[in-house]
Amino acid sequence: MTVKTDVVYGNYIAGKWQEEQGEAIASINPSDMHEVVGYVQNSSSDTVNQAVRAADAAARAWRKLSGAERGNYLYRVANVLEERLDDIAETLAREMGKTLPESKGETARGVAILRYYAGEGMRSEGDVIPSTDADALMFSTRTPLGVVGVITPWNFPVAIPVWKIAPALIYGNTVVFKPATEAAVTAAKVMDCFDAAGLPTGVINFVAGAGRVIGNAIVDHEAVHAVTFTGSEGTGRTIGRVAAARGAKYQLEMGGKNPVIVAEDADLELAVDATISGAFRSTGQKCTATSRVIVAEAVYEAFQQRLLQKTEAIQIGNAVEDGVWMGPSASEAQLNTVLDYIQVGKDEGARLLLGGNRLTEGAYASGYFVEPTIFTDVQPEMRIAQEEIFGPVITLIRAKDLSHALEVANNNRYGLSASIFTTNIQKMLTFIDDMDAGLVRVNAESAGVELQAPFGGMKASSSHSREQGQAAKEFYTSIKTVFVKGS
């Protein structure tokens, strides 16, 4: 029996919630496909025009506020989000399939990000520069870009929008925000926190709908001066081409095929625990998730045995239930992608060590559940070792030594994150220097980054800009050089 809701979430434009004419889009619970979490708008490009006009009209007054005044608004949003944390986290778990503890952690991170960027309003925004003219003052300052389009994925429907929107706003821009439809109910609840905080009309706007309609309209719009995007590589490349063609600034965070190197001197218990967390938390649906595990031959069998034993103990189930460690794939389409890649691995000749099946019996019958999957005897050139799967699939690869491990790790089009497990300082330093990734971690899982630190990838993972921390200022502002001399 289908459990339906009549709750419809509108678009938020010029300080008001509004609904489109026509049929809304149902958001389905991936733990129980018979439950509708809510409905969001199937908007048109005309709605994007309304939102951009509202943001453009608000831009001048918003940028004229002091950084401290803009920061006070973000503090208010943080307080509202914190008050609503449990409700938003439960919605996230029901809508996207992330376990409830992880959903609460992500929502709490959104609160912390807002408070961090609220503080940016009181930090330095330029430098005094020596002039060759002894009677002149020269300095640099920062100026906002204008209207920023924010396009976000379904896997982090609180944290990723917040870490894009908060710096855009604190540095004086206005925003048009388009979430992924698969997690747009959660995103709408986050947007309602901005509404409750009383931001000026038009400063932030929210439009839900199909990416090919809403996303394209945002990227194409002449009044959108910058676009920040996280999602698939193909979509990101298209956004980059369109934005560049009309002179708009763009920021792309895309795929990852993140390696973990386990050296022969590694603490194997630590390496196994971190590999499992990095690979299987959030059902492997993180751009920084561990996907390739490159293990020194001397410890390969021991590592594999420990990995197998601990993975077998993972509790899979409905994301909101107590004791569940791993939830479902976020959608039927994502589940099918994972199952297709598992079949590819079998066809390529990799040996399936564990998992590989969709779970369909009993409580699993109504959800998009797949077992944690481990392939062994994987060759580096296999598709399952080269292409992003975005699911709970690990590929184990043997390495002769650290030099060989780094060669294998770097032999991929992506360069987002990477980890090494070793107790040898020289190996740590070699890995830090030679690993082609934007985020490198030593004796820690590949997934995760602290909010105050720059985040972004190399190679096909990114457009080479950085998000989060003070590095965000580089994207959301332009430098203005000022020369002052008395008459």
JOTA-V545414 format. One record per pair of residues at least 4 apart in sequence whose C-alpha atoms are under 6 Angstrom apart, sorted by the first residue. I is the first residue (numbers start at 1). GAP is how many residues later the second one is. D is the distance in Angstrom with one decimal. If there is no record, write none. Layout:
I&GAP&D ; I&GAP&D
This chain:
2&32&4.3 ; 2&33&5.8 ; 3&31&5.8 ; 3&32&4.5 ; 4&31&5.9 ; 4&32&5.0 ; 7&31&5.4 ; 8&31&4.6 ; 8&32&5.9 ; 9&30&6.0 ; 9&31&5.0 ; 10&7&5.5 ; 10&8&5.0 ; 10&9&4.7 ; 10&31&6.0 ; 11&6&5.5 ; 11&7&5.3 ; 11&195&5.5 ; 11&196&5.0 ; 12&4&5.4 ; 12&5&4.5 ; 12&193&5.3 ; 12&194&4.8 ; 13&38&5.4 ; 13&192&4.9 ; 14&40&5.4 ; 14&187&5.0 ; 14&188&4.1 ; 15&186&4.7 ; 15&187&5.8 ; 24&15&5.8 ; 24&16&5.5 ; 24&17&4.9 ; 24&18&5.4 ; 25&14&5.3 ; 25&15&5.2 ; 25&17&5.9 ; 26&13&4.5 ; 27&9&5.7 ; 27&10&5.5 ; 27&11&5.5 ; 27&12&5.9 ; 28&5&5.8 ; 28&8&4.8 ; 28&9&5.8 ; 29&4&5.3 ; 29&6&5.6 ; 29&65&5.3 ; 29&66&4.9 ; 30&67&5.8 ; 30&300&5.6 ; 30&301&5.7 ; 30&337&5.4 ; 30&338&5.7 ; 31&287&5.1 ; 31&297&5.9 ; 31&336&4.4 ; 32&334&4.8 ; 32&335&4.7 ; 33&333&5.6 ; 33&334&5.7 ; 41&167&5.4 ; 41&168&5.9 ; 42&167&4.4 ; 43&166&5.0 ; 45&169&5.9 ; 45&172&5.7 ; 51&154&5.9 ; 52&4&6.0 ; 54&148&4.8 ; 55&119&5.5 ; 55&147&4.8 ; 55&148&5.5 ; 58&144&5.3 ; 58&145&5.6 ; 59&115&5.7 ; 63&109&4.5 ; 67&4&6.0 ; 67&54&3.8 ; 68&53&4.8 ; 68&54&5.7 ; 70&100&5.7 ; 71&47&3.9 ; 71&50&5.3 ; 74&40&5.8 ; 74&44&5.3 ; 75&40&5.7 ; 75&43&5.9 ; 76&121&5.3 ; 77&116&5.7 ; 77&117&5.4 ; 77&120&5.2 ; 78&33&4.9 ; 78&36&5.6 ; 80&113&5.7 ; 81&4&5.8 ; 81&112&5.9 ; 85&4&5.9 ; 89&14&4.9 ; 89&15&5.0 ; 91&4&5.9 ; 91&95&6.0 ; 92&4&5.7 ; 92&94&5.6 ; 93&4&4.9 ; 93&5&4.8 ; 93&6&5.6 ; 93&7&5.5 ; 93&10&6.0 ; 93&226&5.7 ; 96&234&5.1 ; 97&222&5.3 ; 97&230&5.5 ; 97&231&5.5 ; 97&233&5.6 ; 98&184&5.4 ; 98&221&5.8 ; 98&229&5.9 ; 99&220&4.2 ; 99&228&5.8 ; 100&220&5.2 ; 110&49&5.0 ; 110&52&5.9 ; 114&4&6.0 ; 114&52&5.9 ; 125&16&5.8 ; 125&17&5.9 ; 126&14&4.9 ; 126&15&4.4 ; 127&12&5.5 ; 127&13&5.3 ; 128&11&4.2 ; 129&9&5.4 ; 129&10&5.1 ; 136&348&5.6 ; 136&349&4.6 ; 137&346&5.9 ; 137&347&5.1 ; 138&344&5.6 ; 138&345&4.5 ; 139&342&6.0 ; 139&343&5.3 ; 140&340&5.6 ; 140&341&4.4 ; 140&342&5.8 ; 141&338&5.9 ; 141&339&5.2 ; 142&335&5.9 ; 142&336&5.7 ; 142&337&4.8 ; 142&338&5.8 ; 143&334&5.4 ; 143&335&5.3 ; 144&27&6.0 ; 144&28&5.2 ; 144&29&5.5 ; 144&333&4.6 ; 145&332&5.6 ; 146&27&5.0 ; 147&26&5.9 ; 147&27&4.9 ; 147&28&5.7 ; 147&77&5.0 ; 147&78&5.5 ; 148&27&4.9 ; 148&76&5.8 ; 148&77&6.0 ; 148&78&4.8 ; 148&79&5.7 ; 149&26&5.9 ; 149&27&5.0 ; 149&78&4.6 ; 150&27&4.7 ; 150&78&5.2 ; 151&27&5.0 ; 151&28&5.9 ; 151&78&4.9 ; 152&27&5.0 ; 152&77&6.0 ; 152&78&5.3 ; 153&27&5.1 ; 153&78&5.5 ; 154&26&5.3 ; 154&28&5.8 ; 154&29&5.1 ; 156&4&5.6 ; 157&30&5.8 ; 161&4&5.9 ; 162&4&5.6 ; 168&5&5.3 ; 168&308&5.7 ; 169&4&5.1 ; 174&29&4.8 ; 174&30&5.9 ; 175&29&4.7 ; 176&29&4.8 ; 176&30&5.9 ; 177&28&6.0 ; 177&29&4.8 ; 178&29&5.3 ; 178&30&5.7 ; 179&5&5.7 ; 180&4&5.9 ; 184&4&5.9 ; 209&5&6.0 ; 210&4&5.9 ; 211&4&4.7 ; 212&4&5.6 ; 216&4&6.0 ; 217&4&6.0 ; 225&23&5.1 ; 226&22&5.3 ; 226&23&4.4 ; 226&24&5.4 ; 227&23&4.8 ; 228&22&5.8 ; 228&23&4.7 ; 229&23&5.0 ; 230&22&6.0 ; 230&23&4.7 ; 230&24&5.8 ; 231&23&5.2 ; 232&22&5.3 ; 233&21&5.0 ; 233&22&5.9 ; 236&16&5.9 ; 239&4&6.0 ; 240&4&5.9 ; 243&5&4.9 ; 244&4&5.8 ; 251&212&6.0 ; 252&210&5.3 ; 252&211&5.1 ; 253&209&4.6 ; 254&207&4.8 ; 254&208&5.6 ; 255&32&5.8 ; 255&206&5.0 ; 256&31&5.4 ; 256&158&5.3 ; 256&160&5.4 ; 256&205&6.0 ; 257&34&5.8 ; 257&131&5.5 ; 258&32&5.2 ; 258&33&5.4 ; 258&159&5.5 ; 258&160&5.5 ; 259&33&4.5 ; 259&34&5.7 ; 259&150&5.9 ; 259&159&5.1 ; 260&33&4.8 ; 260&34&6.0 ; 260&158&5.8 ; 260&159&4.7 ; 260&160&5.6 ; 261&33&4.8 ; 261&34&5.9 ; 261&159&4.6 ; 262&33&4.7 ; 262&158&5.9 ; 262&159&5.0 ; 263&33&5.4 ; 263&159&5.5 ; 264&32&5.5 ; 264&34&5.9 ; 264&35&5.7 ; 265&157&5.6 ; 266&155&5.2 ; 266&156&4.2 ; 266&157&5.8 ; 268&4&5.9 ; 271&4&6.0 ; 272&35&5.6 ; 274&4&5.9 ; 274&171&4.8 ; 275&4&5.9 ; 276&4&5.7 ; 277&4&5.3 ; 278&11&5.2 ; 278&12&5.0 ; 278&167&5.3 ; 278&168&5.9 ; 278&169&5.3 ; 279&5&5.2 ; 279&10&5.2 ; 279&11&4.4 ; 280&4&4.7 ; 280&112&5.1 ; 283&43&5.9 ; 283&108&5.8 ; 283&109&5.2 ; 284&5&5.7 ; 284&106&5.7 ; 284&107&4.3 ; 284&108&4.4 ; 285&105&4.9 ; 285&106&5.4 ; 288&129&5.8 ; 288&159&4.6 ; 289&158&5.1 ; 290&156&5.8 ; 291&103&5.1 ; 292&103&5.0 ; 293&103&5.0 ; 294&103&4.7 ; 294&104&5.8 ; 295&5&5.6 ; 295&103&5.2 ; 295&104&5.6 ; 296&4&5.9 ; 296&102&6.0 ; 296&103&4.8 ; 296&104&6.0 ; 297&101&5.8 ; 297&102&5.8 ; 297&103&5.9 ; 299&4&5.9 ; 307&4&6.0 ; 315&9&5.3 ; 315&10&5.2 ; 316&8&5.6 ; 316&9&6.0 ; 316&10&4.8 ; 316&11&5.8 ; 317&7&5.5 ; 317&10&5.4 ; 318&9&5.9 ; 319&8&4.9 ; 328&40&5.2 ; 328&41&4.5 ; 329&6&5.4 ; 329&39&5.5 ; 336&4&6.0 ; 338&53&5.8 ; 345&5&5.6 ; 345&39&5.8 ; 346&4&5.6 ; 350&27&5.7 ; 350&28&5.1 ; 351&24&5.5 ; 351&25&5.3 ; 351&26&6.0 ; 352&23&4.6 ; 353&21&5.4 ; 353&22&5.4 ; 354&19&5.3 ; 354&20&5.1 ; 355&16&5.0 ; 355&17&5.5 ; 355&18&4.4 ; 356&15&5.9 ; 356&17&5.2 ; 357&13&5.8 ; 357&14&5.7 ; 358&11&5.8 ; 358&12&4.3 ; 359&5&5.8 ; 359&10&5.4 ; 359&11&5.6 ; 360&4&4.9 ; 360&5&4.2 ; 361&4&5.2 ; 372&20&5.2 ; 373&20&4.7 ; 374&19&5.9 ; 374&20&4.8 ; 375&20&4.9 ; 376&20&4.8 ; 378&18&5.9 ; 378&19&5.3 ; 380&5&5.6 ; 383&4&5.6 ; 399&5&5.8 ; 399&6&5.2 ; 400&4&5.9 ; 406&4&6.0 ; 413&47&5.7 ; 414&45&5.6 ; 414&46&5.0 ; 414&47&5.1 ; 415&21&5.8 ; 415&22&4.2 ; 415&42&5.5 ; 415&43&4.7 ; 415&44&5.6 ; 415&46&5.7 ; 416&21&5.0 ; 416&22&5.3 ; 416&41&4.0 ; 416&42&6.0 ; 416&45&5.7 ; 417&20&5.3 ; 417&21&6.0 ; 417&22&4.5 ; 417&23&5.7 ; 417&29&5.9 ; 418&22&5.0 ; 418&28&5.3 ; 419&21&5.7 ; 419&22&4.6 ; 419&23&5.6 ; 419&27&5.3 ; 420&22&5.1 ; 420&23&5.9 ; 421&22&4.6 ; 430&4&5.9 ; 431&4&5.5 ; 437&20&6.0 ; 437&21&5.6 ; 438&18&5.5 ; 438&19&4.2 ; 438&20&5.5 ; 451&17&5.8 ; 452&17&3.9 ; 453&16&4.8 ; 454&12&5.7 ; 454&13&5.6 ; 454&14&5.2 ; 454&15&5.4 ; 454&17&5.6 ; 455&11&5.3 ; 455&12&5.0 ; 456&10&4.9 ; 457&4&5.1 ; 457&5&5.1 ; 458&4&5.9 ; 467&5&4.9 ; 468&4&5.3 ; 473&4&5.8
